Amino acid sequence: MVVVDTSVWVQALRAADSLEKIEVDSLLAKESLVMVGPVMAELLQGARSTNEFEDLRDEWAALPYVAESRQTWVMSGALAYQMRQRGLTLGLLDLLIAAIAIEHDHEVYTLDDHIRQVPGLRLYSPQT
């Protein structure tokens, strides 16, 4: 399964002919995509109207969902610590997305170079 990061969703929503849109549609068709809370919250905050918010909320609520646990939060802190020891700082939501993916053995599809440096994270490479 693949956690699609906010950076990819934004590109997919902006351009119907983008590689990201094509890949997200492919993952959806193969039922290989899972939603996580931090991505859903980041995306919903960017809605431009009540109708868009409700449409997106309903669409994403229908996707398979993976929630964080207490252990996920511990892992997020551990990852932040490891990254800081290497001189890198990542936002808490990105660390939480990475920790959820690691905990559930999912890949992450992202355009964010920083999240790609998280130790133990399996990255998804577009097939198209």
C-alpha positions in Angstrom: 0.0 0.0 0.0 1.1 3.6 -0.6 0.6 6.7 1.5 0.3 9.6 -0.9 1.9 12.7 0.6 0.3 16.1 0.5 2.9 17.3 -2.1 1.7 14.7 -4.6 -2.0 15.3 -3.9 -1.6 19.1 -4.5 0.0 18.5 -7.9 -2.6 15.9 -8.8 -5.4 18.3 -7.9 -3.8 21.2 -9.8 -3.1 19.5 -13.1 -5.3 16.8 -14.7 -2.6 15.8 -17.1 0.3 15.7 -14.5 2.3 12.6 -13.8 1.1 12.8 -10.2 -2.6 12.8 -11.2 -2.1 9.8 -13.6 -0.2 7.9 -10.8 -2.7 8.7 -8.1 -5.6 7.6 -10.4 -3.6 4.4 -11.1 -3.1 3.7 -7.4 -6.8 4.4 -6.7 -7.8 2.0 -9.5 -5.5 -0.7 -8.1 -6.9 0.0 -4.6 -3.3 0.5 -3.4 -3.6 3.9 -1.8 -4.3 4.6 1.8 -5.1 7.9 3.5 -3.6 9.1 6.8 -4.9 11.9 9.1 -2.0 14.4 8.6 -2.4 14.4 4.8 -6.2 14.6 5.0 -5.9 17.6 7.4 -3.3 19.4 5.3 -5.4 19.0 2.2 -8.7 20.0 3.7 -7.3 23.2 5.1 -6.6 24.3 1.6 -10.2 24.0 0.4 -11.4 27.1 -1.4 -15.1 26.8 -0.5 -17.5 24.9 1.7 -18.6 22.8 -1.3 -15.0 21.9 -2.2 -14.3 21.1 1.4 -17.3 18.8 1.7 -16.6 17.1 -1.7 -12.9 16.4 -0.8 -13.8 15.3 2.7 -16.4 12.8 1.4 -14.0 11.6 -1.4 -11.1 11.0 1.0 -13.3 9.6 3.8 -14.1 6.7 1.4 -10.5 5.7 1.0 -8.8 3.1 3.2 -7.5 4.8 6.3 -4.5 4.1 8.5 -4.5 5.8 12.0 -1.6 6.5 14.2 -1.1 4.8 17.6 0.8 5.8 20.7 3.8 3.9 19.2 3.5 6.1 16.1 4.0 9.2 18.2 7.0 7.6 19.9 8.4 6.7 16.5 7.8 10.3 15.3 9.9 11.6 18.2 12.6 9.1 17.6 12.8 10.0 13.9 12.9 13.7 14.7 15.8 13.0 17.1 17.7 10.9 14.6 17.2 13.5 11.9 18.3 16.3 14.2 21.5 14.3 15.1 22.2 14.4 11.3 21.6 18.2 11.2 18.2 17.9 9.6 14.9 19.2 10.9 11.5 18.0 9.6 8.0 19.2 10.4 6.0 17.1 12.9 3.3 16.3 10.3 5.9 15.0 7.8 7.5 12.9 10.6 4.1 11.6 11.6 3.3 10.6 8.0 6.7 8.8 7.8 6.1 7.1 11.1 2.7 5.8 10.1 4.1 4.5 6.8 7.0 2.8 8.6 4.8 1.3 11.3 2.4 -0.2 8.7 5.1 -1.1 6.2 3.7 1.2 3.5 5.6 3.1 0.9 5.3 6.9 0.7 4.8 8.7 -2.6 6.2 12.2 -2.1 7.8 15.1 -4.0 9.4 16.4 -0.7 13.2 15.9 -0.7 13.3 16.3 3.1 10.9 13.4 3.9 12.9 11.2 1.5 15.8 11.4 4.0 13.8 9.8 6.9 15.6 6.6 7.9 13.7 3.4 7.3 11.1 5.0 5.0 10.3 3.1 1.9 9.7 5.4 -1.1 7.2 4.8 -3.9 8.4 5.4 -7.4 5.9 6.2 -10.1 5.2 3.4 -12.5 4.2 5.5 -15.5 
